[in-house]
């Protein structure tokens, strides 16, 4: 499995601690240094069953600079949202875990992390 993290994020550190405690085999992706592409984001969102605005961190300063809160949340604007998240990875909710079987979660809670463990 792969986990997208920001090391400064307490939720990410908690998820890593739980994965380690459970002996999970995983790869860490520091998504701020190695941002996902638009295609990678689209694939993860499909697995999550979510839209880009569902995983956007609207409280971030760059979100305010871009005016994300006022962007339409519809199919016509989906590409715009994906481009914004790819260009500004700090806007992406974290951590995101993708299991080898394709199961994917936004792992902000212990239950979410446990849901992806075998």
N, C-alpha and C positions, 0 to 999 in steps of 0.2 A: 504494500500500500504506500501511497504518497500523502504527505501532509504539507500543506502550504502554511507557512508560519511567518510571523514577525517576532523575532526573539524578544523584543521589548514588551510584547503583549502577555499579560498574565493568563488569559484564557489559553493561549498557545502553549505557554509553559506548563499549565495544568494538564492539557491534553497530552503533551509529551511525557509528563510524569506518569500518567495513567497508562499510556501505551507501554512505557518501560516496565511499570509494575506488572503488567499483564504479559510481558515477554513478547510483545508484538514485533514483527519484522516490518520495518518501514523505512522510507527514504524521506529526508527533509528537503523541502524546497523553500528557500528564503525568497518569497515571491516579490519582495521589494527590490532585491538585487537581480532576480531572474524572473521578470514579470511574465505572466501568461499571455499568449497571443489572443487575438480576437477569436480564432478558431478553438483554442483550448478553453477559453471562457465559455464559448457557446456549447461545447461538449459537456463541460462540467455543469452548466445550467440545465442542460437537457437531462443529465443524470439526477440532478437535484429536483427537477420538476419546478424550477423557479425561473424568474425573469431577471435581467440584470439589475433592475431597480430594487428587487427584493434583497440583493446582497450588497447594495451600495451603502456606504457609511456617509450618510448625509450630514453628519455633524462635523466632518472634517473641513478645515479651512478651504481646501481646494474645491470642495463641493460647493461652498458658498461662492467662490470666485467664478466657477463655471455656471452657477445658477441651477444646479441639478434639481433642486426642490421644485422648480417651476417647469421642468421638462415633461412633456407628455409621456405617459406610460402606456404605450400601445405598440402594435406590430410595426407601424411606420417608423417609430423612433428607436426600435430595439437596436439597430446597428449603431446609432449614435451613442447609445448607452454603452454598448460593448466597446466601442472605440475609446470612450472616456475612461472606462475601467482599465483597459489595456494600457493606455497612456499614463494613467495615474493609479498604479496598483494599490496605493495606500487607501483608496476608496473601497477596496474589496473587503467584505466581512472575513474574519478569520477566527480560528483555523478552519481550513477545508481539508477533509480527508477523503481520498478516493481509494477504495479497496481494489484488489486485483480483479474481483468479479464485476467491477464497474459501480458497485454501490458507493454512493457519495453522500456525505453529510457536512453541514456547517456545524462543527464540533465545539460549540460554545458552552455545552453543559457536559457533565460526566455521563449522563444517560445517552447523549448523542454519540460520545466517543465509544461507549460500551456497545451501542447498537451496530457498530461496524466491525466489532471484533468477532472472530469465528467462534 
